[in-house]
Amino acid sequence: MPAARFIVSGRVQGVFYRASARGQALALGVAGYAKNLPDGSVEVLASGTAEALDALERWLRRGPPAARVETVSREDLPEQDLHGFHTG
């Protein structure tokens, strides 16, 4: 499956961003993980259909209500076979 790595910056830690991203990813049939990074951003690694990854990216740019997303960078990766969606 296609895969992508997203780095989301702004007010995205401590606002249920990762848990909300997990719920959105599972609803889209996307596997991977979301984890906090030391610089205050969130890394999301996702694998799914191209359409699902695009839909996830659109959601990542908004995030949950308490988040204030400033930037989202996307790096398309070689196909990966990931299972489930984890937060760390």
PDB file of N, CA, C and O in Angstrom:
ATOM      1  N   MET A   1       0.829  -1.183   0.000  1.00  0.00           N
ATOM      2  CA  MET A   1       0.000   0.000   0.000  1.00  0.00           C
ATOM      3  C   MET A   1       0.877   1.252   0.000  1.00  0.00           C
ATOM      4  O   MET A   1       1.968   1.245   0.570  1.00  0.00           O
ATOM      5  N   PRO A   2       0.408   2.320  -0.634  1.00  0.00           N
ATOM      6  CA  PRO A   2       1.138   3.584  -0.565  1.00  0.00           C
ATOM      7  C   PRO A   2       1.300   4.028   0.888  1.00  0.00           C
ATOM      8  O   PRO A   2       0.480   3.699   1.744  1.00  0.00           O
ATOM      9  N   ALA A   3       2.355   4.770   1.148  1.00  0.00           N
ATOM     10  CA  ALA A   3       2.623   5.243   2.508  1.00  0.00           C
ATOM     11  C   ALA A   3       3.124   6.674   2.462  1.00  0.00           C
ATOM     12  O   ALA A   3       3.673   7.122   1.455  1.00  0.00           O
ATOM     13  N   ALA A   4       2.929   7.381   3.556  1.00  0.00           N
ATOM     14  CA  ALA A   4       3.402   8.757   3.675  1.00  0.00           C
ATOM     15  C   ALA A   4       3.725   9.064   5.126  1.00  0.00           C
ATOM     16  O   ALA A   4       3.142   8.496   6.050  1.00  0.00           O
ATOM     17  N   ARG A   5       4.667   9.975   5.299  1.00  0.00           N
ATOM     18  CA  ARG A   5       5.044  10.472   6.627  1.00  0.00           C
ATOM     19  C   ARG A   5       4.664  11.945   6.679  1.00  0.00           C
ATOM     20  O   ARG A   5       5.048  12.732   5.814  1.00  0.00           O
ATOM     21  N   PHE A   6       3.909  12.301   7.701  1.00  0.00           N
ATOM     22  CA  PHE A   6       3.472  13.678   7.897  1.00  0.00           C
ATOM     23  C   PHE A   6       4.096  14.226   9.172  1.00  0.00           C
ATOM     24  O   PHE A   6       4.197  13.515  10.172  1.00  0.00           O
ATOM     25  N   ILE A   7       4.515  15.483   9.142  1.00  0.00           N
ATOM     26  CA  ILE A   7       4.950  16.183  10.340  1.00  0.00           C
ATOM     27  C   ILE A   7       3.996  17.366  10.509  1.00  0.00           C
ATOM     28  O   ILE A   7       3.882  18.225   9.634  1.00  0.00           O
ATOM     29  N   VAL A   8       3.317  17.386  11.651  1.00  0.00           N
ATOM     30  CA  VAL A   8       2.297  18.399  11.922  1.00  0.00           C
ATOM     31  C   VAL A   8       2.813  19.292  13.041  1.00  0.00           C
ATOM     32  O   VAL A   8       3.158  18.816  14.122  1.00  0.00           O
ATOM     33  N   SER A   9       2.861  20.591  12.769  1.00  0.00           N
ATOM     34  CA  SER A   9       3.333  21.520  13.801  1.00  0.00           C
ATOM     35  C   SER A   9       2.245  22.514  14.151  1.00  0.00           C
ATOM     36  O   SER A   9       1.284  22.708  13.406  1.00  0.00           O
ATOM     37  N   GLY A  10       2.422  23.136  15.298  1.00  0.00           N
ATOM     38  CA  GLY A  10       1.452  24.073  15.852  1.00  0.00           C
ATOM     39  C   GLY A  10       1.101  23.625  17.259  1.00  0.00           C
ATOM     40  O   GLY A  10       1.919  23.019  17.951  1.00  0.00           O
ATOM     41  N   ARG A  11      -0.106  23.922  17.671  1.00  0.00           N
ATOM     42  CA  ARG A  11      -0.575  23.456  18.996  1.00  0.00           C
ATOM     43  C   ARG A  11      -1.223  22.092  18.782  1.00  0.00           C
ATOM     44  O   ARG A  11      -2.438  21.981  18.624  1.00  0.00           O
ATOM     45  N   VAL A  12      -0.385  21.057  18.781  1.00  0.00           N
ATOM     46  CA  VAL A  12      -0.862  19.719  18.447  1.00  0.00           C
ATOM     47  C   VAL A  12      -0.518  18.672  19.512  1.00  0.00           C
ATOM     48  O   VAL A  12      -0.816  17.490  19.338  1.00  0.00           O
ATOM     49  N   GLN A  13       0.095  19.095  20.590  1.00  0.00           N
ATOM     50  CA  GLN A  13       0.339  18.176  21.705  1.00  0.00           C
ATOM     51  C   GLN A  13      -0.512  18.622  22.882  1.00  0.00           C
ATOM     52  O   GLN A  13      -0.648  19.815  23.153  1.00  0.00           O
ATOM     53  N   GLY A  14      -1.088  17.637  23.585  1.00  0.00           N
ATOM     54  CA  GLY A  14      -1.916  17.945  24.748  1.00  0.00           C
ATOM     55  C   GLY A  14      -3.331  18.370  24.391  1.00  0.00           C
ATOM     56  O   GLY A  14      -4.046  18.910  25.234  1.00  0.00           O
ATOM     57  N   VAL A  15      -3.743  18.132  23.143  1.00  0.00           N
ATOM     58  CA  VAL A  15      -5.084  18.531  22.692  1.00  0.00           C
ATOM     59  C   VAL A  15      -5.817  17.358  22.028  1.00  0.00           C
ATOM     60  O   VAL A  15      -6.732  17.564  21.231  1.00  0.00           O
ATOM     61  N   PHE A  16      -5.408  16.130  22.363  1.00  0.00           N
ATOM     62  CA  PHE A  16      -6.009  14.906  21.825  1.00  0.00           C
ATOM     63  C   PHE A  16      -5.802  14.765  20.318  1.00  0.00           C
ATOM     64  O   PHE A  16      -6.601  14.125  19.635  1.00  0.00           O
ATOM     65  N   TYR A  17      -4.727  15.364  19.803  1.00  0.00           N
ATOM     66  CA  TYR A  17      -4.461  15.294  18.366  1.00  0.00           C
ATOM     67  C   TYR A  17      -4.173  13.859  17.929  1.00  0.00           C
ATOM     68  O   TYR A  17      -4.755  13.381  16.955  1.00  0.00           O
ATOM     69  N   ARG A  18      -3.287  13.174  18.636  1.00  0.00           N
ATOM     70  CA  ARG A  18      -2.922  11.801  18.237  1.00  0.00           C
ATOM     71  C   ARG A  18      -4.108  10.862  18.320  1.00  0.00           C
ATOM     72  O   ARG A  18      -4.337  10.077  17.400  1.00  0.00           O
ATOM     73  N   ALA A  19      -4.865  10.925  19.400  1.00  0.00           N
ATOM     74  CA  ALA A  19      -6.032  10.043  19.547  1.00  0.00           C
ATOM     75  C   ALA A  19      -7.066  10.330  18.465  1.00  0.00           C
ATOM     76  O   ALA A  19      -7.668   9.410  17.911  1.00  0.00           O
ATOM     77  N   SER A  20      -7.267  11.600  18.172  1.00  0.00           N
ATOM     78  CA  SER A  20      -8.219  11.965  17.123  1.00  0.00           C
ATOM     79  C   SER A  20      -7.720  11.526  15.755  1.00  0.00           C
ATOM     80  O   SER A  20      -8.504  11.078  14.919  1.00  0.00           O
ATOM     81  N   ALA A  21      -6.407  11.654  15.523  1.00  0.00           N
ATOM     82  CA  ALA A  21      -5.827  11.201  14.253  1.00  0.00           C
ATOM     83  C   ALA A  21      -5.999   9.694  14.106  1.00  0.00           C
ATOM     84  O   ALA A  21      -6.268   9.203  13.010  1.00  0.00           O
ATOM     85  N   ARG A  22      -5.845   8.962  15.200  1.00  0.00           N
ATOM     86  CA  ARG A  22      -6.037   7.518  15.169  1.00  0.00           C
ATOM     87  C   ARG A  22      -7.467   7.180  14.754  1.00  0.00           C
ATOM     88  O   ARG A  22      -7.680   6.325  13.895  1.00  0.00           O
ATOM     89  N   GLY A  23      -8.437   7.844  15.357  1.00  0.00           N
ATOM     90  CA  GLY A  23      -9.826   7.593  15.025  1.00  0.00           C
ATOM     91  C   GLY A  23     -10.119   7.888  13.558  1.00  0.00           C
ATOM     92  O   GLY A  23     -10.821   7.128  12.891  1.00  0.00           O
ATOM     93  N   GLN A  24      -9.580   8.985  13.067  1.00  0.00           N
ATOM     94  CA  GLN A  24      -9.779   9.349  11.665  1.00  0.00           C
ATOM     95  C   GLN A  24      -9.112   8.327  10.749  1.00  0.00           C
ATOM     96  O   GLN A  24      -9.700   7.911   9.751  1.00  0.00           O
ATOM     97  N   ALA A  25      -7.890   7.923  11.083  1.00  0.00           N
ATOM     98  CA  ALA A  25      -7.170   6.948  10.267  1.00  0.00           C
ATOM     99  C   ALA A  25      -7.927   5.621  10.201  1.00  0.00           C
ATOM    100  O   ALA A  25      -8.074   5.034   9.129  1.00  0.00           O
ATOM    101  N   LEU A  26      -8.398   5.161  11.341  1.00  0.00           N
ATOM    102  CA  LEU A  26      -9.128   3.889  11.357  1.00  0.00           C
ATOM    103  C   LEU A  26     -10.407   3.989  10.537  1.00  0.00           C
ATOM    104  O   LEU A  26     -10.769   3.036   9.848  1.00  0.00           O
ATOM    105  N   ALA A  27     -11.096   5.119  10.599  1.00  0.00           N
ATOM    106  CA  ALA A  27     -12.312   5.315   9.811  1.00  0.00           C
ATOM    107  C   ALA A  27     -12.016   5.282   8.316  1.00  0.00           C
ATOM    108  O   ALA A  27     -12.862   4.880   7.516  1.00  0.00           O
ATOM    109  N   LEU A  28     -10.805   5.710   7.944  1.00  0.00           N
ATOM    110  CA  LEU A  28     -10.407   5.733   6.532  1.00  0.00           C
ATOM    111  C   LEU A  28      -9.743   4.425   6.084  1.00  0.00           C
ATOM    112  O   LEU A  28      -9.427   4.263   4.905  1.00  0.00           O
ATOM    113  N   GLY A  29      -9.532   3.501   7.012  1.00  0.00           N
ATOM    114  CA  GLY A  29      -8.857   2.251   6.671  1.00  0.00           C
ATOM    115  C   GLY A  29      -7.353   2.408   6.521  1.00  0.00           C
ATOM    116  O   GLY A  29      -6.719   1.670   5.767  1.00  0.00           O
ATOM    117  N   VAL A  30      -6.780   3.374   7.242  1.00  0.00           N
ATOM    118  CA  VAL A  30      -5.349   3.668   7.176  1.00  0.00           C
ATOM    119  C   VAL A  30      -4.651   3.039   8.375  1.00  0.00           C
ATOM    120  O   VAL A  30      -5.162   3.095   9.494  1.00  0.00           O
ATOM    121  N   ALA A  31      -3.496   2.445   8.147  1.00  0.00           N
ATOM    122  CA  ALA A  31      -2.681   1.857   9.211  1.00  0.00           C
ATOM    123  C   ALA A  31      -1.476   2.753   9.476  1.00  0.00           C
ATOM    124  O   ALA A  31      -1.108   3.568   8.630  1.00  0.00           O
ATOM    125  N   GLY A  32      -0.861   2.603  10.647  1.00  0.00           N
ATOM    126  CA  GLY A  32       0.353   3.358  10.951  1.00  0.00           C
ATOM    127  C   GLY A  32       0.422   3.776  12.391  1.00  0.00           C
ATOM    128  O   GLY A  32       0.024   3.030  13.286  1.00  0.00           O
ATOM    129  N   TYR A  33       0.940   4.999  12.624  1.00  0.00           N
ATOM    130  CA  TYR A  33       1.052   5.495  13.987  1.00  0.00           C
ATOM    131  C   TYR A  33       1.090   7.019  13.999  1.00  0.00           C
ATOM    132  O   TYR A  33       1.341   7.660  12.979  1.00  0.00           O
ATOM    133  N   ALA A  34       0.834   7.581  15.176  1.00  0.00           N
ATOM    134  CA  ALA A  34       1.015   9.006  15.436  1.00  0.00           C
ATOM    135  C   ALA A  34       1.791   9.116  16.744  1.00  0.00           C
ATOM    136  O   ALA A  34       1.438   8.477  17.735  1.00  0.00           O
ATOM    137  N   LYS A  35       2.851   9.926  16.747  1.00  0.00           N
ATOM    138  CA  LYS A  35       3.626  10.081  17.980  1.00  0.00           C
ATOM    139  C   LYS A  35       4.101  11.518  18.130  1.00  0.00           C
ATOM    140  O   LYS A  35       4.350  12.219  17.150  1.00  0.00           O
ATOM    141  N   ASN A  36       4.219  11.933  19.385  1.00  0.00           N
ATOM    142  CA  ASN A  36       4.753  13.251  19.700  1.00  0.00           C
ATOM    143  C   ASN A  36       6.248  13.268  19.450  1.00  0.00           C
ATOM    144  O   ASN A  36       6.942  12.282  19.700  1.00  0.00           O
ATOM    145  N   LEU A  37       6.737  14.386  18.957  1.00  0.00           N
ATOM    146  CA  LEU A  37       8.171  14.586  18.771  1.00  0.00           C
ATOM    147  C   LEU A  37       8.661  15.598  19.800  1.00  0.00           C
ATOM    148  O   LEU A  37       7.881  16.420  20.280  1.00  0.00           O
ATOM    149  N   PRO A  38       9.949  15.544  20.143  1.00  0.00           N
ATOM    150  CA  PRO A  38      10.475  16.429  21.186  1.00  0.00           C
ATOM    151  C   PRO A  38      10.295  17.924  20.897  1.00  0.00           C
ATOM    152  O   PRO A  38      10.239  18.726  21.829  1.00  0.00           O
ATOM    153  N   ASP A  39      10.203  18.303  19.634  1.00  0.00           N
ATOM    154  CA  ASP A  39      10.079  19.725  19.292  1.00  0.00           C
ATOM    155  C   ASP A  39       8.648  20.249  19.384  1.00  0.00           C
ATOM    156  O   ASP A  39       8.394  21.406  19.050  1.00  0.00           O
ATOM    157  N   GLY A  40       7.701  19.406  19.838  1.00  0.00           N
ATOM    158  CA  GLY A  40       6.319  19.828  19.990  1.00  0.00           C
ATOM    159  C   GLY A  40       5.427  19.490  18.806  1.00  0.00           C
ATOM    160  O   GLY A  40       4.222  19.739  18.841  1.00  0.00           O
ATOM    161  N   SER A  41       6.012  18.923  17.760  1.00  0.00           N
ATOM    162  CA  SER A  41       5.217  18.521  16.608  1.00  0.00           C
ATOM    163  C   SER A  41       4.762  17.076  16.767  1.00  0.00           C
ATOM    164  O   SER A  41       5.146  16.393  17.717  1.00  0.00           O
ATOM    165  N   VAL A  42       3.940  16.620  15.830  1.00  0.00           N
ATOM    166  CA  VAL A  42       3.457  15.238  15.818  1.00  0.00           C
ATOM    167  C   VAL A  42       3.852  14.613  14.498  1.00  0.00           C
ATOM    168  O   VAL A  42       3.668  15.208  13.436  1.00  0.00           O
ATOM    169  N   GLU A  43       4.402  13.397  14.568  1.00  0.00           N
ATOM    170  CA  GLU A  43       4.732  12.621  13.374  1.00  0.00           C
ATOM    171  C   GLU A  43       3.632  11.594  13.151  1.00  0.00           C
ATOM    172  O   GLU A  43       3.235  10.889  14.080  1.00  0.00           O
ATOM    173  N   VAL A  44       3.144  11.510  11.923  1.00  0.00           N
ATOM    174  CA  VAL A  44       2.147  10.511  11.542  1.00  0.00           C
ATOM    175  C   VAL A  44       2.721   9.720  10.377  1.00  0.00           C
ATOM    176  O   VAL A  44       3.040  10.285   9.330  1.00  0.00           O
ATOM    177  N   LEU A  45       2.851   8.418  10.562  1.00  0.00           N
ATOM    178  CA  LEU A  45       3.234   7.517   9.479  1.00  0.00           C
ATOM    179  C   LEU A  45       1.978   6.754   9.112  1.00  0.00           C
ATOM    180  O   LEU A  45       1.343   6.147   9.974  1.00  0.00           O
ATOM    181  N   ALA A  46       1.615   6.780   7.842  1.00  0.00           N
ATOM    182  CA  ALA A  46       0.346   6.194   7.422  1.00  0.00           C
ATOM    183  C   ALA A  46       0.506   5.394   6.151  1.00  0.00           C
ATOM    184  O   ALA A  46       1.286   5.746   5.266  1.00  0.00           O
ATOM    185  N   SER A  47      -0.251   4.301   6.075  1.00  0.00           N
ATOM    186  CA  SER A  47      -0.263   3.448   4.890  1.00  0.00           C
ATOM    187  C   SER A  47      -1.711   3.129   4.561  1.00  0.00           C
ATOM    188  O   SER A  47      -2.479   2.710   5.428  1.00  0.00           O
ATOM    189  N   GLY A  48      -2.078   3.333   3.297  1.00  0.00           N
ATOM    190  CA  GLY A  48      -3.444   3.077   2.855  1.00  0.00           C
ATOM    191  C   GLY A  48      -3.561   3.416   1.384  1.00  0.00           C
ATOM    192  O   GLY A  48      -2.553   3.637   0.713  1.00  0.00           O
ATOM    193  N   THR A  49      -4.758   3.460   0.889  1.00  0.00           N
ATOM    194  CA  THR A  49      -4.943   3.841  -0.506  1.00  0.00           C
ATOM    195  C   THR A  49      -4.539   5.303  -0.687  1.00  0.00           C
ATOM    196  O   THR A  49      -4.503   6.068   0.276  1.00  0.00           O
ATOM    197  N   ALA A  50      -4.241   5.680  -1.912  1.00  0.00           N
ATOM    198  CA  ALA A  50      -3.872   7.069  -2.200  1.00  0.00           C
ATOM    199  C   ALA A  50      -4.994   8.012  -1.783  1.00  0.00           C
ATOM    200  O   ALA A  50      -4.737   9.083  -1.234  1.00  0.00           O
ATOM    201  N   GLU A  51      -6.231   7.617  -2.042  1.00  0.00           N
ATOM    202  CA  GLU A  51      -7.374   8.455  -1.684  1.00  0.00           C
ATOM    203  C   GLU A  51      -7.484   8.616  -0.173  1.00  0.00           C
ATOM    204  O   GLU A  51      -7.766   9.709   0.318  1.00  0.00           O
ATOM    205  N   ALA A  52      -7.263   7.527   0.570  1.00  0.00           N
ATOM    206  CA  ALA A  52      -7.338   7.580   2.029  1.00  0.00           C
ATOM    207  C   ALA A  52      -6.222   8.446   2.604  1.00  0.00           C
ATOM    208  O   ALA A  52      -6.449   9.188   3.559  1.00  0.00           O
ATOM    209  N   LEU A  53      -5.019   8.361   2.035  1.00  0.00           N
ATOM    210  CA  LEU A  53      -3.915   9.196   2.521  1.00  0.00           C
ATOM    211  C   LEU A  53      -4.208  10.671   2.263  1.00  0.00           C
ATOM    212  O   LEU A  53      -3.909  11.519   3.103  1.00  0.00           O
ATOM    213  N   ASP A  54      -4.787  10.978   1.112  1.00  0.00           N
ATOM    214  CA  ASP A  54      -5.144  12.367   0.818  1.00  0.00           C
ATOM    215  C   ASP A  54      -6.213  12.864   1.784  1.00  0.00           C
ATOM    216  O   ASP A  54      -6.146  13.999   2.254  1.00  0.00           O
ATOM    217  N   ALA A  55      -7.204  12.012   2.082  1.00  0.00           N
ATOM    218  CA  ALA A  55      -8.257  12.389   3.027  1.00  0.00           C
ATOM    219  C   ALA A  55      -7.681  12.587   4.422  1.00  0.00           C
ATOM    220  O   ALA A  55      -8.071  13.517   5.128  1.00  0.00           O
ATOM    221  N   LEU A  56      -6.758  11.722   4.824  1.00  0.00           N
ATOM    222  CA  LEU A  56      -6.120  11.876   6.131  1.00  0.00           C
ATOM    223  C   LEU A  56      -5.333  13.180   6.174  1.00  0.00           C
ATOM    224  O   LEU A  56      -5.387  13.900   7.171  1.00  0.00           O
ATOM    225  N   GLU A  57      -4.611  13.489   5.119  1.00  0.00           N
ATOM    226  CA  GLU A  57      -3.854  14.743   5.090  1.00  0.00           C
ATOM    227  C   GLU A  57      -4.781  15.946   5.254  1.00  0.00           C
ATOM    228  O   GLU A  57      -4.454  16.879   5.986  1.00  0.00           O
ATOM    229  N   ARG A  58      -5.928  15.937   4.585  1.00  0.00           N
ATOM    230  CA  ARG A  58      -6.883  17.042   4.738  1.00  0.00           C
ATOM    231  C   ARG A  58      -7.320  17.165   6.200  1.00  0.00           C
ATOM    232  O   ARG A  58      -7.426  18.272   6.729  1.00  0.00           O
ATOM    233  N   TRP A  59      -7.577  16.011   6.858  1.00  0.00           N
ATOM    234  CA  TRP A  59      -7.970  16.055   8.261  1.00  0.00           C
ATOM    235  C   TRP A  59      -6.816  16.556   9.128  1.00  0.00           C
ATOM    236  O   TRP A  59      -7.029  17.368  10.029  1.00  0.00           O
ATOM    237  N   LEU A  60      -5.597  16.080   8.867  1.00  0.00           N
ATOM    238  CA  LEU A  60      -4.445  16.501   9.664  1.00  0.00           C
ATOM    239  C   LEU A  60      -4.260  18.017   9.623  1.00  0.00           C
ATOM    240  O   LEU A  60      -3.786  18.612  10.591  1.00  0.00           O
ATOM    241  N   ARG A  61      -4.626  18.632   8.527  1.00  0.00           N
ATOM    242  CA  ARG A  61      -4.492  20.092   8.396  1.00  0.00           C
ATOM    243  C   ARG A  61      -5.495  20.836   9.272  1.00  0.00           C
ATOM    244  O   ARG A  61      -5.281  22.007   9.587  1.00  0.00           O
ATOM    245  N   ARG A  62      -6.578  20.187   9.667  1.00  0.00           N
ATOM    246  CA  ARG A  62      -7.573  20.785  10.565  1.00  0.00           C
ATOM    247  C   ARG A  62      -7.353  20.322  12.001  1.00  0.00           C
ATOM    248  O   ARG A  62      -7.247  21.135  12.919  1.00  0.00           O
ATOM    249  N   GLY A  63      -7.285  18.988  12.182  1.00  0.00           N
ATOM    250  CA  GLY A  63      -7.125  18.414  13.508  1.00  0.00           C
ATOM    251  C   GLY A  63      -8.389  18.523  14.338  1.00  0.00           C
ATOM    252  O   GLY A  63      -9.418  18.982  13.842  1.00  0.00           O
ATOM    253  N   PRO A  64      -8.326  18.106  15.598  1.00  0.00           N
ATOM    254  CA  PRO A  64      -9.477  18.208  16.495  1.00  0.00           C
ATOM    255  C   PRO A  64      -9.711  19.668  16.886  1.00  0.00           C
ATOM    256  O   PRO A  64      -8.854  20.518  16.644  1.00  0.00           O
ATOM    257  N   PRO A  65     -10.870  19.967  17.492  1.00  0.00           N
ATOM    258  CA  PRO A  65     -11.231  21.364  17.786  1.00  0.00           C
ATOM    259  C   PRO A  65     -10.203  22.152  18.601  1.00  0.00           C
ATOM    260  O   PRO A  65     -10.010  23.340  18.346  1.00  0.00           O
ATOM    261  N   ALA A  66      -9.545  21.527  19.568  1.00  0.00           N
ATOM    262  CA  ALA A  66      -8.614  22.261  20.428  1.00  0.00           C
ATOM    263  C   ALA A  66      -7.256  22.509  19.776  1.00  0.00           C
ATOM    264  O   ALA A  66      -6.469  23.312  20.279  1.00  0.00           O
ATOM    265  N   ALA A  67      -6.972  21.833  18.671  1.00  0.00           N
ATOM    266  CA  ALA A  67      -5.675  21.981  18.001  1.00  0.00           C
ATOM    267  C   ALA A  67      -5.629  23.268  17.190  1.00  0.00           C
ATOM    268  O   ALA A  67      -6.657  23.793  16.760  1.00  0.00           O
ATOM    269  N   ARG A  68      -4.413  23.760  16.993  1.00  0.00           N
ATOM    270  CA  ARG A  68      -4.167  24.892  16.100  1.00  0.00           C
ATOM    271  C   ARG A  68      -3.016  24.481  15.181  1.00  0.00           C
ATOM    272  O   ARG A  68      -1.847  24.701  15.500  1.00  0.00           O
ATOM    273  N   VAL A  69      -3.357  23.886  14.047  1.00  0.00           N
ATOM    274  CA  VAL A  69      -2.352  23.387  13.117  1.00  0.00           C
ATOM    275  C   VAL A  69      -1.754  24.563  12.348  1.00  0.00           C
ATOM    276  O   VAL A  69      -2.478  25.376  11.773  1.00  0.00           O
ATOM    277  N   GLU A  70      -0.431  24.640  12.349  1.00  0.00           N
ATOM    278  CA  GLU A  70       0.265  25.686  11.596  1.00  0.00           C
ATOM    279  C   GLU A  70       0.770  25.162  10.262  1.00  0.00           C
ATOM    280  O   GLU A  70       0.542  25.786   9.226  1.00  0.00           O
ATOM    281  N   THR A  71       1.454  24.021  10.273  1.00  0.00           N
ATOM    282  CA  THR A  71       1.966  23.448   9.031  1.00  0.00           C
ATOM    283  C   THR A  71       1.850  21.927   9.054  1.00  0.00           C
ATOM    284  O   THR A  71       1.882  21.295  10.110  1.00  0.00           O
ATOM    285  N   VAL A  72       1.717  21.368   7.872  1.00  0.00           N
ATOM    286  CA  VAL A  72       1.761  19.914   7.681  1.00  0.00           C
ATOM    287  C   VAL A  72       2.688  19.653   6.504  1.00  0.00           C
ATOM    288  O   VAL A  72       2.440  20.126   5.395  1.00  0.00           O
ATOM    289  N   SER A  73       3.748  18.905   6.746  1.00  0.00           N
ATOM    290  CA  SER A  73       4.618  18.503   5.647  1.00  0.00           C
ATOM    291  C   SER A  73       4.342  17.036   5.342  1.00  0.00           C
ATOM    292  O   SER A  73       4.013  16.258   6.237  1.00  0.00           O
ATOM    293  N   ARG A  74       4.478  16.668   4.073  1.00  0.00           N
ATOM    294  CA  ARG A  74       4.203  15.299   3.649  1.00  0.00           C
ATOM    295  C   ARG A  74       5.390  14.772   2.859  1.00  0.00           C
ATOM    296  O   ARG A  74       5.905  15.444   1.966  1.00  0.00           O
ATOM    297  N   GLU A  75       5.819  13.556   3.200  1.00  0.00           N
ATOM    298  CA  GLU A  75       6.859  12.858   2.471  1.00  0.00           C
ATOM    299  C   GLU A  75       6.274  11.520   2.028  1.00  0.00           C
ATOM    300  O   GLU A  75       5.982  10.663   2.862  1.00  0.00           O
ATOM    301  N   ASP A  76       6.104  11.338   0.727  1.00  0.00           N
ATOM    302  CA  ASP A  76       5.620  10.061   0.233  1.00  0.00           C
ATOM    303  C   ASP A  76       6.741   9.040   0.327  1.00  0.00           C
ATOM    304  O   ASP A  76       7.891   9.336   0.004  1.00  0.00           O
ATOM    305  N   LEU A  77       6.401   7.835   0.771  1.00  0.00           N
ATOM    306  CA  LEU A  77       7.374   6.780   1.039  1.00  0.00           C
ATOM    307  C   LEU A  77       7.106   5.581   0.145  1.00  0.00           C
ATOM    308  O   LEU A  77       6.034   5.474  -0.450  1.00  0.00           O
ATOM    309  N   PRO A  78       8.086   4.671   0.049  1.00  0.00           N
ATOM    310  CA  PRO A  78       7.828   3.412  -0.664  1.00  0.00           C
ATOM    311  C   PRO A  78       6.674   2.669   0.013  1.00  0.00           C
ATOM    312  O   PRO A  78       6.397   2.875   1.194  1.00  0.00           O
ATOM    313  N   GLU A  79       6.025   1.825  -0.735  1.00  0.00           N
ATOM    314  CA  GLU A  79       4.892   1.064  -0.188  1.00  0.00           C
ATOM    315  C   GLU A  79       5.304   0.316   1.070  1.00  0.00           C
ATOM    316  O   GLU A  79       6.413  -0.210   1.167  1.00  0.00           O
ATOM    317  N   GLN A  80       4.382   0.279   2.036  1.00  0.00           N
ATOM    318  CA  GLN A  80       4.624  -0.399   3.304  1.00  0.00           C
ATOM    319  C   GLN A  80       3.398  -1.201   3.686  1.00  0.00           C
ATOM    320  O   GLN A  80       2.272  -0.839   3.344  1.00  0.00           O
ATOM    321  N   ASP A  81       3.622  -2.283   4.390  1.00  0.00           N
ATOM    322  CA  ASP A  81       2.532  -3.135   4.853  1.00  0.00           C
ATOM    323  C   ASP A  81       2.411  -2.976   6.366  1.00  0.00           C
ATOM    324  O   ASP A  81       2.971  -3.764   7.128  1.00  0.00           O
ATOM    325  N   LEU A  82       1.682  -1.960   6.790  1.00  0.00           N
ATOM    326  CA  LEU A  82       1.492  -1.691   8.211  1.00  0.00           C
ATOM    327  C   LEU A  82       0.151  -2.260   8.663  1.00  0.00           C
ATOM    328  O   LEU A  82      -0.752  -2.466   7.853  1.00  0.00           O
ATOM    329  N   HIS A  83       0.034  -2.509   9.955  1.00  0.00           N
ATOM    330  CA  HIS A  83      -1.209  -3.068  10.513  1.00  0.00           C
ATOM    331  C   HIS A  83      -1.607  -2.262  11.737  1.00  0.00           C
ATOM    332  O   HIS A  83      -0.763  -1.898  12.556  1.00  0.00           O
ATOM    333  N   GLY A  84      -2.907  -1.984  11.855  1.00  0.00           N
ATOM    334  CA  GLY A  84      -3.415  -1.237  13.001  1.00  0.00           C
ATOM    335  C   GLY A  84      -2.971   0.211  12.955  1.00  0.00           C
ATOM    336  O   GLY A  84      -2.267   0.618  12.030  1.00  0.00           O
ATOM    337  N   PHE A  85      -3.371   0.983  13.930  1.00  0.00           N
ATOM    338  CA  PHE A  85      -2.924   2.370  14.041  1.00  0.00           C
ATOM    339  C   PHE A  85      -2.673   2.632  15.513  1.00  0.00           C
ATOM    340  O   PHE A  85      -3.572   2.495  16.343  1.00  0.00           O
ATOM    341  N   HIS A  86      -1.424   3.016  15.834  1.00  0.00           N
ATOM    342  CA  HIS A  86      -0.992   3.149  17.214  1.00  0.00           C
ATOM    343  C   HIS A  86      -0.630   4.605  17.528  1.00  0.00           C
ATOM    344  O   HIS A  86      -0.272   5.373  16.635  1.00  0.00           O
ATOM    345  N   THR A  87      -0.726   4.959  18.776  1.00  0.00           N
ATOM    346  CA  THR A  87      -0.236   6.264  19.235  1.00  0.00           C
ATOM    347  C   THR A  87       0.879   6.010  20.229  1.00  0.00           C
ATOM    348  O   THR A  87       0.837   5.043  20.990  1.00  0.00           O
ATOM    349  N   GLY A  88       1.851   6.857  20.220  1.00  0.00           N
ATOM    350  CA  GLY A  88       2.980   6.648  21.110  1.00  0.00           C
ATOM    351  C   GLY A  88       3.512   7.930  21.650  1.00  0.00           C
ATOM    352  O   GLY A  88       4.472   7.925  22.421  1.00  0.00           O
TER     353      GLY A  88
END
